[in-house]
């Protein structure tokens, strides 16, 4: 969703690093980072854009999973490249 269907240039430049329950499966913590190491994104701007598009992102998650209720999504942005380990 972030890289293809999203109409936001900043969100298209992100990759999902990990998704984890926070604190349980009713809410998921989605950690995102720049897709390219050379991308220098303003963390505040990224978080703001994620908040603006969170409803649409949640709808996309709901359409892709088989659950009675779609989880709420919380986002965290890490500005450096993800740790490969």
C-alpha positions in Angstrom: 0.0 0.0 0.0 2.7 2.5 0.9 4.8 2.0 -2.1 2.2 1.5 -4.8 -1.3 2.7 -4.2 -0.7 5.6 -1.9 -1.0 9.1 -3.5 1.5 10.6 -1.0 5.0 11.1 -2.2 6.5 10.8 1.3 4.6 7.7 2.2 5.7 6.0 -1.0 9.3 6.5 0.0 8.8 4.4 3.1 9.2 0.7 3.8 7.6 -1.3 6.6 10.3 -2.6 8.9 8.2 -4.6 11.3 4.7 -4.9 12.6 4.0 -6.1 16.2 1.1 -6.3 18.6 0.9 -3.2 20.8 -0.2 -4.2 23.4 -2.2 -7.0 21.7 -3.6 -7.8 18.3 -6.4 -5.2 18.6 -3.7 -2.6 18.0 -0.5 -3.0 15.9 2.7 -1.0 16.0 3.9 -0.4 12.4 7.6 0.6 12.3 8.5 2.3 9.0 11.8 3.6 7.7 13.0 5.3 4.5 13.1 2.7 1.6 16.4 4.2 0.5 19.3 4.9 2.9 20.0 8.2 1.2 16.4 9.5 1.8 16.5 12.2 4.5 12.9 12.6 5.7 11.6 14.9 8.4 10.3 12.5 11.2 7.6 15.0 12.2 6.3 15.2 8.6 6.3 11.4 8.2 4.3 11.0 11.4 1.9 13.7 10.3 1.3 12.1 6.9 0.8 8.7 8.5 -1.8 10.2 10.8 -3.6 11.8 7.9 -3.7 8.6 5.9 -4.2 6.2 8.9 -7.9 5.6 8.2 -7.2 4.5 4.6 -4.2 2.4 5.7 -6.4 0.7 8.3 -9.0 0.0 5.6 -6.4 -1.6 3.4 -5.2 -3.8 6.3 -8.9 -4.8 7.0 -9.3 -5.8 3.3 -6.2 -8.0 3.4 -6.9 -9.9 6.6 -9.6 -12.2 7.8 -10.7 -10.9 11.2 -14.0 -9.6 12.6 -12.4 -6.2 13.4 -9.5 -4.5 11.8 -6.8 -3.6 14.3 -6.0 0.0 15.1 -2.6 1.1 13.7 0.1 3.0 15.6 3.1 4.2 13.7 6.7 4.7 14.6 9.3 6.2 12.2 13.0 5.4 12.4 15.1 7.8 10.3 18.0 5.5 9.7 18.1 2.3 7.6 16.7 -0.7 9.4 19.1 -3.0 11.1 19.6 -6.0 8.8 20.0 -8.5 11.7 
